[in-house]
Structure formats: C-alpha cells, structure tokens
Amino acid sequence: MPSPGKRLKQAREAMGMEVATVAEQLHLSRVMVHALEEENYEVLPARVFVRGYYRNFARLVGAPVEVVLKEFGQLCPEGEDCSVPPAVAQGVRKEIHSSHGLVRLATWLIAIALITVFGLWWKSYLDKESALEESIAQTVPAVEMEEIAPAAVAAPVQTAPQTPVVASPAEAMEKSPEVVVDDAPVPLTETENGASSGESEAPAPAGENEQQAAVQPRVLLSFSGDCWVDVRDSSRSFKLVGRRQAGDKYELKGKPPYKMVLGNARNVSITIDGRPFDLAPYTKGNVAKLTFNPTNN
C-alpha cells in the first residue's frame, strides 16, 4: 500500500534536496522531517498539524498534494489518534526553541544559583581572612609604629652686644665675684631600665665601625602584604616594631643576632646579600619566631 512518507521521500531524493534544506524551508527540525518520511507519528504532534506538514512538504518537493493527503487519511483516519502514547494524543507537542519561556526561566534560575554560590564562597573567604587577622593580632601584640622624633637642638640665644663698663678698683673690690653657669639644658637619654642620665655614650672609633660594616652581611626584609613585625638587635640600638604594608623594604642595622617575631610570615621575605632565607622551619600557624644571625647563614 503506498504511503505518504515514502512518496515524499522519493520526491525529495529525485529533486536532490537534503533533509536539512526541507527542514529549513518548512521551519521544522530535522527530526520531524525524518519522522514525516518514516511515518513515525509518536514524535509528531496531533493529526491536524501532521496533515498540514504533509501538504507543505508535498508542495515543496512537487508531489501531488491530494494524493499525499488521501494516503495519509487512509493510514491515519480522521478522529483517530495515530500515535501510540494516549496521554499525549490530545495535546500538541511543540518544539522548544531558545526563545521559549521555559528555557529563559531555566537559564535565569541557573544564573541566580551560580551568583548565590559565588556570593556564599566569597563571604566564607572574607570570614576566614578576618579570623586569620584576629588570630595574628592575638598572637603578636599590636604595637603602634614608634616614630623617633629628631633630637631637639636648642637654638642659640642671640643677645644684643653690650658696651663694657669700666669700674674703678674700689667698686670692683666691693662687688661679689660672679660665677658663670652654663644654662643650656643637658639632653637626657633613657637607659635600658628607664632611668634618665645626662651622660652620652662615647662613639665607637671610625675604624671599628667600618670593619664591622664590612664583615656584617646586608640583610633586607621585603613585605608583599600586611604584617605585624617585632625585630630587635642584640645591642638594643635597632628595632623594627609595628605593622608593615605591601611594598615596604627595610635593611637590618645594629648588631646581630636579631630576635624576630613575624605575624604574617607568608608576606615576608628575607634576603642575606641577595640570597633568600627560608622561614618555613620557624613558622607555626603563619607566625614565625626565631633568633636570626645572618653571619651564620
């Protein structure tokens, strides 16, 4: 028995048309064109729509329209459902395109879900960073950066020149001898125990300082992020205390060994004459504590 699907397929192949061309001309998918040719009504919509598809298909490939519709009527009589699933026989199956409302809704839901997940991850990351800063603040005491004020230099007091008065010998004998007192204030220096003293330490000879500077290697601290530091030399003449930021660099002075506490050790790098020094063995919980002697490294 001749069938509409086979007739249309033969007509299409006789004209040399591809399935994709037919699908584009009829505004259908390739699956539906194959279903029309193979008479697979399970994937096709209701009978009234299939009849319209066959009419347009026959006109496109030059097949007799009335013959194709008659064969379809014999194969699928009017009032009967040609598809197997009865649940969808009364409904119309429509192709879902990118502009369909369900596709748009699903896309928006996916986007909102991704934004929500990212927001939760970012909040968790910020909470971890805040907890880390609090732990560092508890481990290393927050000491404000000490600024060494320049020593106040007393400006000389300018006095107007006085004309000397020549007194007679008798008047000179009657006057009491004058005592010259230097009223200039003596700068006070704070000792290790906090006591004040007016004496200053004698500077070391120039030759000894030059020899020490030549022997002692150059130690440089570089900071790639915020970090609490407490660095002091053995003579208590040099200290680096407080919070440092990314991009800061400091060269250690004074006399080694140095006692170091680095609150955020991952943001600190130490070089000795350009050679890196590994802080990992001295770091625990991102806080490094060590007594550092560059001459031994």
C-alpha positions in Angstrom: 0.0 0.0 0.0 1.5 3.4 -0.9 2.2 5.7 2.0 2.7 9.5 2.1 6.1 9.4 3.8 7.7 7.1 1.2 6.2 9.2 -1.6 7.6 12.4 -0.2 11.0 10.9 0.4 11.2 9.6 -3.2 10.2 13.0 -4.5 12.8 14.8 -2.3 15.6 12.5 -3.4 14.5 12.9 -7.0 14.9 16.7 -6.7 18.3 16.2 -4.9 17.2 18.0 -1.8 18.7 17.3 1.6 16.7 16.8 4.8 18.3 20.0 6.2 17.0 22.0 3.3 13.5 20.7 3.7 13.6 21.4 7.5 14.7 25.0 6.8 12.1 25.6 4.2 9.3 24.2 6.4 10.6 25.7 9.6 10.8 22.3 11.2 13.5 20.3 12.8 15.4 17.5 11.0 13.9 15.0 13.5 10.4 16.0 12.5 11.2 15.8 8.7 12.6 12.3 9.3 9.5 11.4 11.3 7.2 12.5 8.4 9.1 10.5 5.9 9.3 7.4 8.2 5.7 7.9 9.3 6.8 7.9 12.9 3.8 9.6 14.5 4.9 9.0 18.0 7.2 12.1 17.9 4.8 14.2 15.8 2.1 16.4 17.2 -1.7 16.0 16.7 -3.1 14.7 13.4 -4.3 18.2 12.2 -0.8 19.5 12.4 0.7 16.5 10.6 -1.8 16.9 7.8 -0.6 20.5 7.3 3.1 19.4 7.4 2.4 16.8 4.6 0.6 19.4 2.5 3.5 21.9 2.7 6.1 19.0 2.2 4.3 17.9 -1.0 4.2 21.4 -2.4 7.9 21.9 -1.7 9.1 18.7 -3.5 6.5 18.8 -6.3 4.5 15.7 -5.2 0.7 15.5 -5.8 -0.9 17.2 -2.7 -4.3 15.5 -2.9 -2.8 12.1 -3.3 -0.5 12.5 -0.4 -3.3 13.7 1.9 -5.6 10.9 0.7 -2.9 8.3 1.5 -2.4 9.9 4.9 -6.2 9.8 5.5 -6.2 6.1 4.8 -3.2 5.5 7.0 -4.5 7.7 9.9 -8.3 8.2 9.6 -9.8 11.4 11.0 -10.9 11.1 14.6 -8.3 8.5 15.5 -5.0 9.0 17.3 -2.2 7.6 15.2 0.4 7.9 18.0 1.0 5.2 20.5 1.0 7.1 23.8 -2.6 8.0 24.5 -1.7 10.5 27.2 -0.2 12.9 24.7 -2.7 12.2 21.9 -5.0 15.2 22.8 -2.1 17.6 23.3 0.1 19.4 20.9 3.8 18.9 21.1 5.7 22.0 20.3 9.4 22.3 19.7 11.3 24.1 22.4 13.5 26.9 21.0 16.0 29.2 22.8 13.3 31.9 23.0 10.8 29.6 24.8 9.7 30.8 28.2 10.8 27.6 30.0 14.3 27.9 28.5 14.6 31.5 29.7 13.3 30.6 33.1 15.7 27.8 33.5 18.6 30.0 32.3 17.8 32.7 34.9 17.5 30.1 37.6 20.9 28.7 36.8 22.4 32.2 36.7 20.9 33.1 40.1 22.1 29.8 41.6 25.7 30.5 40.3 25.7 34.0 41.7 24.4 32.8 45.0 27.1 30.1 45.3 29.8 32.6 44.4 28.4 35.0 47.0 28.5 32.4 49.7 32.0 31.4 48.7 33.2 35.0 48.8 31.6 35.6 52.3 33.3 32.4 53.6 36.7 33.6 52.2 36.3 37.0 53.9 35.4 35.4 57.2 38.5 33.2 57.0 40.7 36.3 56.3 39.1 38.2 59.2 39.6 35.2 61.6 43.3 35.0 60.5 43.9 38.6 61.2 42.3 38.3 64.6 44.5 35.3 65.5 47.6 37.2 64.3 46.5 40.2 66.4 46.1 37.9 69.5 49.5 36.2 68.9 51.6 39.3 68.3 50.8 42.4 70.4 49.6 45.3 68.3 52.4 47.8 68.9 51.9 51.1 67.1 54.9 52.2 65.0 57.2 54.2 67.0 58.4 57.3 65.5 61.8 58.6 66.6 61.5 62.3 66.9 64.6 64.3 65.9 66.6 65.5 68.9 65.6 69.0 69.8 68.5 71.3 69.2 68.4 74.4 71.3 68.8 77.4 69.2 71.4 79.8 70.4 70.0 82.8 72.1 71.2 86.0 70.4 71.8 88.8 72.8 72.4 92.4 71.9 76.1 93.4 72.3 76.7 95.2 75.5 79.1 98.0 76.0 81.7 97.1 78.6 81.6 99.4 81.6 85.0 100.1 83.2 84.6 100.3 87.0 87.1 101.7 89.4 89.2 99.4 91.6 87.2 100.3 94.7 83.9 99.4 93.1 85.4 96.2 91.8 86.5 95.2 95.3 83.1 95.9 96.7 81.2 93.7 94.2 81.0 90.0 94.9 82.7 87.6 92.4 80.4 86.4 89.7 80.1 82.6 88.9 79.5 81.7 85.3 76.9 78.9 85.0 76.0 77.2 81.7 72.2 77.4 81.5 72.0 75.3 78.4 69.8 72.2 79.1 71.6 68.9 79.0 69.8 66.3 76.9 68.6 63.3 78.9 69.0 59.8 77.5 66.8 56.9 78.6 68.7 53.9 79.8 67.6 50.2 79.4 66.0 50.3 82.9 64.1 53.5 82.2 66.4 55.7 84.3 67.5 59.1 82.9 71.1 60.1 82.6 72.8 63.2 81.3 75.8 61.2 80.1 76.0 60.1 76.5 78.0 57.1 75.3 81.2 57.8 73.5 81.0 56.9 69.8 83.0 53.9 68.6 86.1 54.6 66.7 85.6 55.1 62.9 87.9 52.2 62.0 86.0 49.7 64.2 82.6 50.7 62.7 83.9 50.4 59.1 85.4 47.0 59.9 82.1 45.8 61.4 80.1 47.1 58.4 82.4 45.4 56.0 82.1 42.0 57.8 78.4 42.0 58.5 76.2 40.9 55.5 73.4 43.0 54.2 70.0 41.8 55.4 66.9 43.0 53.7 63.2 42.5 54.7 60.6 42.8 51.9 56.9 42.8 52.5 54.3 41.6 50.0 51.3 42.2 52.2 50.2 43.4 55.7 52.3 42.0 58.5 53.0 42.7 62.2 56.7 42.7 63.0 58.9 42.9 66.1 62.6 42.9 65.2 65.4 43.9 67.7 69.1 43.6 67.6 71.3 42.3 70.5 72.6 45.8 71.5 69.0 47.3 71.6 70.2 50.0 69.2 67.9 48.9 66.4 64.3 47.8 66.4 61.6 47.5 63.8 58.2 47.3 65.5 54.7 47.7 64.2 52.6 47.0 61.1 54.1 46.9 57.6 52.3 47.1 54.3 52.9 45.6 50.8 55.9 47.1 49.1 57.8 48.1 52.3 61.5 47.2 52.4 63.8 47.6 55.4 67.5 46.8 55.9 68.5 45.5 59.3 71.0 47.6 61.2 72.6 47.2 64.6 74.4 44.2 66.0 73.3 40.6 65.3 71.8 38.3 66.4 68.3 39.6 65.9 65.2 38.5 67.8 62.3 38.3 65.3 58.5 37.8 65.6 56.7 38.0 62.2 52.9 37.9 62.5 52.1 37.1 58.9 55.2 35.2 57.7 53.9 34.4 54.3 54.0 38.1 53.4 57.7 38.5 54.4 60.8 37.5 52.5 64.4 37.8 53.9 67.5 38.0 51.8 71.1 37.9 53.0 73.3 39.6 50.4 70.7 38.8 47.8 70.3 35.1 48.9 66.8 34.1 50.2 66.4 32.9 53.7 63.8 30.1 54.4 61.3 31.0 57.2 59.3 27.7 56.9 61.2 25.9 59.7 60.5 28.7 62.1 56.8 29.3 61.2 53.9 27.9 63.1 50.4 28.9 62.3 51.7 31.6 59.9 53.7 33.2 62.8 57.5 33.0 62.7 59.6 33.3 65.8 63.4 33.0 65.7 66.7 34.3 66.8 68.4 35.3 63.5 72.2 35.7 63.0 73.0 36.4 59.3 76.7 35.7 59.8 75.9 32.0 60.4 73.7 31.6 57.3 
